[in-house]
Amino acid sequence: PGIRQENYTLKTDILTYTIRFENLGNAEAIDVTISDKMDATLDMSTFKVVNSSYPVFTTIDGFDVQFFFKNIWLGKNKKGFVTYEIKSLNNIPDITLVENKAGIVFDFNQPVITNTTLNTLVEKICENVIFTMDTSICKGESFQGYTETGVYIDTVSIGSICDSFSQIFLTVLE
């Protein structure tokens, strides 16, 4: 899933995706087909199915992957999944966004579209730096622009994906 809100992931990491499905219909689903268009920044030669809830037949045509669950007779409210791994291409730029979503077809019904996952591929992941300061000033003075007692947090960006936070505990003395 990556780290932080942006889902930062090292470009050298293996991406693992799990596509889950559930039969919410009124009858058993005989066949389930999943269509997944891979992002062009992924190395299709590294694609590998690693697990599935039922036997699955997989085809790859360029960046289009199809997972076929034939004759599984998926009962009402029953679930299934397929998990695969893939790596990114070696020559992609730093801070490359990779999106993925799939369409799931139960028998001959319209596809159910999954949520979209997002990873931001980066050269390195750094840790945020937090500085804590406890200081006092006299009334009428200022410290880094602050003039009243309180706790203040400032953020300073370090590079493109790291931040430095300063937490100031400021007391104003009479």
N, C-alpha and C positions, 0 to 999 in steps of 0.2 A: 503493500500500500504506500510505501514511501513515508517521509516524515513531514511534519508541519502541514499547514493548509494546502500548500502547493504540491504535496506528495513528491517531494524531492527523492530521487532514486539515482544511485550511481549508474553511469552509462555502462559499466562492466557487469552490473548485476543481472541475474536471470529474472525476467518478469514472469510471474505465475498468475494465471487467470483461472477462475472457476466460474462456469456458467451454470446456474441452477434453474430448474424448471419444476412446475407443479401443475398437475391436471386439475383445473378448477371447473371443468365441464361436467356434463350430466352423464357421461358414459366413459368407458375405458378408451384411452387413446392407443391405437394399435402401433402407430409409428410416430416418432418425434424426430424432427430435423432441425438442426441449428445452423444458421448461416452467420459467419463472422468474417467481416472484411478487415484484414489486418492493416495497421498503419504502415505507410511506405518507409518509415524509418526502422522497421523491424527486419531482422535477418531471417528470412523464411527457411534457410538451410538449417537453422537451429531449432525449428518447431518440433515439439515432442508432446504427445498425449501422455500424461503421467498417471491419470486415474479417471474412472468413470463408475457410475452407479450401475450401469447395465453395459453389456457388450456394445461397442461403438465402432462403426466403420467410418474412416475419415478420408476425405479427398481434399487436395490442395490444387488450385488453379491460379497461379500468380499469387496475389494477396488475398484471394477468396478461399476460405476454409469452410467445408461442410462437414458436419457431424451427423451421422445417420444412426438412429436407434430404431432398428427394424424389428417388428413383431415383439415389442416389449409389453404390450397390453397393460399400459400404465393406468391403474385404477383411479377412480375419483378421489381427489385430495392426496394422491400419492406423489412423491417427489423423486427427482433424479438430478444428476449433475455430470459435467465433464470438466476435468482440470488439465490444463496444458501449460507448458513452459516455452519461452522464446527469449532470445537476446536481441538487443538493438544492433544496428550496423555500427561498424567501428569508426566511420568517418563523419558521424553526425556532429553538428555544432553543440557547444555547451548550452544548456537551458533549452533543450528540445522538448516540446510537448508531445506526448503520445496519448491518443484517445482510443478507446475501444468500446464497442457495444455490439450486441448480437440480436438476431431475430430468431424466435423459436416458433416452429410450426407444429401443431398437433394435428396429425392426419392431413386433412385438406383445408384447414381453417386458415384465416389470415394470421400473419406473423405477430407474435407478441414481442415487442422491442424491449430489451433490457435497459437498465440504467447505463449511463456512460461513465466509464472509469477514466481517470486522468493521472498520468505520471509525468513529472518534469525531470528529464534526464540531465544529469550534471556530472562534471569531471570530479568534483569532490564536495563533500558535505561537511560544513564546519559547525562548530557549536556556537551558540549565542554566548556573549560575554556579559555578565551582570556585575556592575559596580555598585556598592552600597556605601552611602556617606551619611554620617550623623554630624550635623554642624549647627552652630548658633551664630546669629548676627544681632546687632543692636537695632532697636526700633529706628526706622528712618534709613537704614542701609538696605542693600539688596545683595543677593547671592544668586548668580547665574540668572538674573532677571526676576527672581522671586523675592517678595517683600513681606510675606505673611507666614505664620506658623502653619506647617502642613507636611504632607508626604507628596513628593513630586517624582514623576517617572518620565525620563526623556529617552528617546530612541535615536540612535545614530546608525545608519546603514554601513556595513563593512562589506565591500564588494557587492555582488549581485544577490547573494542568498543568505548572508549572515547579518545579524544585528548586534549592536552593543546597547545595553540598557543601563542607565544610571538611575538609581533610586536614592533620592535625597530626603532625609528626615531633617527638616528645618525647624528650628525654634527661634522665634524672635524675642529677644530680651528687652525689658523696659529700660 
